[in-house]
């Protein structure tokens, strides 16, 4: 996949934190990511793979932003 089509999870977490100001951004991001994973009907091993590689596609990042209720990408 082209680098332009990859969105780093750290970028998503920073942008989400800048909008919502969580007390514990690591925990909040993990909960949102897990909820989105279940909402999309992915299995937890898919989520583990995403966390291991540290990025998701641009399309998935937009879907995650919509799930979170904000368009922060």
VOZA-644255 format. One record per residue (C-alpha): z, x, y; chain. Coordinates in pm, whole numbers, m for minus. Layout:
BEGIN
        Z        X        Y   cadena
        Z        X        Y        A
...
# end
This chain:
BEGIN
        Z        X        Y   cadena
        0        0        0        A
      m83      125      348        A
      206      248      559        A
      121      m11      828        A
      184     m287      574        A
      534     m163      480        A
      845     m269      670        A
     1158      m64      613        A
     1472     m258      524        A
     1666      m47      775        A
     1433     m171     1051        A
     1488     m532      947        A
     1865     m483      939        A
     1867     m324     1287        A
     1654     m598     1438        A
     1863     m872     1278        A
     2183     m708     1399        A
     2047     m677     1753        A
     1993    m1054     1758        A
     2296    m1186     1572        A
     2570     m921     1624        A
     2743     m940     1286        A
     3087     m781     1245        A
     2975     m620      917        A
     2595     m582      935        A
     2563     m419      590        A
     2736     m711      420        A
     2558     m978      625        A
     2216     m824      559        A
     2291     m801      188        A
     2392    m1168      173        A
     2082    m1278      363        A
     1856    m1063      148        A
     2014    m1201     m171        A
     1983    m1560      m45        A
     1619    m1507       49        A
     1554    m1354     m294        A
     1697    m1663     m464        A
     1516    m1895     m223        A
     1185    m1728     m317        A
     1285    m1756     m686        A
     1276    m1381     m743        A
     1507    m1230    m1000        A
     1789     m996     m908        A
     1606     m701    m1067        A
     1330     m759     m808        A
     1593     m730     m535        A
     1727     m411     m691        A
     1376     m263     m686        A
     1332     m358     m320        A
     1663     m197     m226        A
     1578      117     m425        A
     1241      171     m258        A
     1370       62       85        A
     1077     m148      207        A
      900     m481      170        A
      549     m588      263        A
      471     m718      610        A
      406    m1067      469        A
      742    m1072      294        A
      915     m938      605        A
      773    m1226      807        A
      888    m1472      543        A
     1236    m1314      546        A
     1249    m1344      926        A
     1155    m1711      902        A
     1421    m1763      634        A
     1680    m1607      864        A
     1577    m1849     1139        A
     1450    m1581     1374        A
     1119    m1414     1426        A
     1235    m1059     1486        A
      934     m865     1361        A
# end
